[in-house]
Amino acid sequence: MKDFPQASFPPETIQIMTLAMNSALAALPHPVGSARVQSLAETILRSSKEGERDPSTLARMALLELAISPRH
């Protein structure tokens, strides 16, 4: 993840990000490809870095960004 080389989060935030990631992954049909997992993770990391701390909001933002991103 090229945009997060110096990112550091306290344990509470990591727990929130984990909840968000699990929720976002559960909303997608299986199997979920690695590109989608990476996209979700990057959005959650970026949004957490910007201060968002609600796991539902983080998951929703990640899924929305995934839905509007161009497919390769």
Buried (B, 14 or more C-beta within 10 A) or exposed (E): EEEBEEEEBEEEBEEBBEBBBEBBBEBBEEEBEEEBBEBBBBBBBBBBBEEBEEBEEBBBBBBEBBEEEEEE
